[in-house]
Each structure stands twice: as C-alpha cells, then as structure tokens.
Amino acid sequence: MVNLKAISTVGKVGAGLAVAGILYDAHRHAKVRSASYTEAKEKEALVRCDSDSRIIEYPSKIKSDYKDWIKNLRSDNKARPFCNATIGYFKGFGDMLVHTAVPTALATATLLLPKGLPSVITAAGLAVYGGYDFLKTTFNIGTNKRYTDYF
C-alpha cells in the first residue's frame, strides 16, 4: 500500500524549496529592476528640471536665480529616488512572479493543501514541470532549435 502521507511530506519539502527558489529569483530580479527603473526616472526628471530652468519667458535675473534654486531643490530631492526604487522593486518582483506563475501556483497549492491525495497530485505536477524545465534548459528539448543552435 502506498503511504500518501509520506509522499505528501516529501512533496511539501520539495514545494518549500521551490517557493524559496522562486522568491530568491524574484528578489534578485526586483533589485535589478529597481536600480534600472530609478536610474531611468531620475534621468527623465533631471532633464525636465534642467530644461525648465533654461527656459525664461523674459530676461530677469531674479527669475533666473529662482529657477536655478528650484532646479537645485528638485535635483537634491531624496524622496523621488526612494519612491522610484520602491515602485521598480515591486514591478520587478511582480514580473518575476508572473513569469513563474505555473510553478508558483503548483508549489503554493502543494504547501497549502492538506496531506493526502490533493497534495500529492500538485506535487507530482510540480515535479513534471521541474523535469520539463530541466530538459528544456539542459538539452533544448521543446524549444525552437533554429534559434538555439549557436554552438
């Protein structure tokens, strides 16, 4: 007789490792996305701020100095990079979770379902998906060989 509880326990351990790997990858991707998003948004803001300070409707030393003061105030702003970094992090984290939706759903279902047949079924699905991903990554099985034969 097959002991479903033992198989379910092994599946839950594997699902826990899968969730840990997915979250680690999502975190790493989110950090990279956060940095690039912040850099792009800061560049846009500083270009806009600089062009605003160069445009003067009529020649006035007071208005010119005021616009320079506003430019310096905006360029030294610490809240904008923090907010952009946070937005970029959550965008990157979400992108990675969407990219790994199938293994995330299978691993989460395996962890949340009670021990027994439902947990074993989702763990088996996660194992099949992992095996397919291994074959695809290692041997290019299931990919378009025309674009992957560079070696």
Secondary structure by P-SEA (a helix, b strand, c coil): cccaaaaaaaaaaaaaaaaaaaaaaaaaaaaaaaaaaaaaaaaaaaaaaaaaaaccccccaaaaaaaaaaaaaaaacaaaaaaaaaaaaaaaaaaaaaaaaaaaaaaaaaaaccccaaaaaaaaaaaaaaaaaaaaaaccccccccccccc
